[in-house]
Amino acid sequence: MSRYISKICLFPLLSVMVWMSGTFPVSAHAVMSSSPIQTRAPALQVGAIMALLATFEEAGILPPEDSPEATQLIHGLIQLQSAFMRSSDVAVTQFFSNALASYFFGEAQEAENKFRAQGWTSQTLEAILLYEAYPKAWHSPKLDEGLRVFNVTRADLKEVQIVFDQARQAFLAQRRDIHDVYDQWRRTMPGAGR
């Protein structure tokens, strides 16, 4: 495993962001509607993000570790995961539910339950990214407001989408599936034994 991924738990920004993900509100509205402050994210959720980063690195498209792009990618993955796991905002929960329903169809509820317990899978992330591309998916200004409570914007989602798409294309060129690569990495990351 590369220096980037092996250091990821020590990477200061990731450590702080995982600690804060969805638990440290950024607005007065969030103070009223957020859950109590937690001291750290569960290993399953941290491992899910680490597995995504390792997948992107294996594809050869992970931005350099100290770059603004890496910071935005990590921020986007952590904060989006937190928002979709913890938000009670109607626009955010509706967007998430619609994205999963359009991707997983009859298995959407099972995918949502798994996400809430374990964090991202490559397929859950892909569902969000594909749904976001629909012209009317992001039609509500309330969605922007609901995500801002978790300090995340559409620009963060776009950065994640760019990297995910590049990784998927890199694996397709190798006749490999991004989801298989993610699953292999996920088994090696924190929380995988649960």
Long-range contacts (C-beta under 8 A, 24 or more apart in sequence): 1-54, 1-188, 2-57, 4-53, 4-57, 4-62, 4-65, 5-50, 5-53, 5-54, 5-57, 7-65, 8-50, 8-53, 9-46, 9-50, 9-190, 11-65, 11-74, 13-71, 13-74, 13-75, 14-49, 14-74, 14-78, 17-74, 17-75, 17-78, 17-79, 18-45, 18-46, 18-49, 18-78, 21-45, 21-78, 21-79, 21-81, 21-82, 21-150, 22-79, 22-82, 22-83, 22-85, 22-86, 22-87, 22-150, 23-82, 23-86, 25-149, 26-148, 26-149, 26-150, 26-151, 27-148, 27-149, 29-149, 30-149, 30-150, 33-88, 33-89, 33-149, 34-86, 34-149, 35-86, 42-119, 42-191, 43-190, 43-191, 43-194, 44-117, 44-118, 44-119, 44-190, 44-191, 44-194, 45-81, 45-85, 45-118, 45-119, 45-191, 46-119, 46-189, 46-190, 46-191, 47-119, 47-186, 47-189, 47-190, 47-191, 47-192, 48-81, 48-118, 48-119, 48-120, 48-121, 48-186, 48-189, 48-191, 49-74, 49-77, 49-78, 49-81, 49-119, 49-120, 50-185, 50-189, 50-190, 51-182, 51-185, 51-186, 51-188, 51-189, 52-77, 52-120, 52-122, 52-125, 52-182, 53-77, 54-185, 54-188, 54-189, 55-122, 55-167, 55-178, 55-181, 55-182, 55-185, 56-163, 56-164, 56-167, 58-181, 58-185, 59-166, 59-167, 59-170, 59-171, 59-178, 59-181, 60-170, 61-163, 61-166, 61-167, 61-170, 62-163, 63-163, 69-159, 72-155, 72-156, 72-159, 73-159, 73-160, 73-163, 75-151, 75-152, 75-156, 76-152, 76-156, 76-157, 76-159, 76-160, 77-120, 77-160, 79-150, 79-151, 79-152, 79-156, 80-128, 80-147, 80-150, 80-152, 80-156, 80-157, 80-160, 81-119, 81-120, 82-150, 82-152, 83-146, 83-147, 83-149, 83-150, 83-152, 84-115, 84-128, 85-115, 85-116, 85-119, 86-150, 87-146, 87-147, 87-149, 87-150, 89-142, 89-145, 89-146, 89-149, 90-142, 90-146, 91-140, 91-142, 91-143, 91-145, 91-146, 92-143, 92-146, 92-147, 95-131, 95-137, 95-138, 95-140, 95-143, 96-128, 98-131, 98-137, 99-127, 99-128, 99-130, 99-131, 99-132, 99-137, 100-124, 100-127, 102-127, 102-130, 102-131, 102-134, 103-127, 103-130, 103-131, 118-191, 121-179, 121-182, 121-186, 122-178, 122-179, 122-182, 122-183, 123-179, 125-160, 125-164, 126-164, 126-178, 126-179, 128-157, 129-157, 129-160, 129-161, 129-164, 129-165, 132-157, 132-161, 133-161
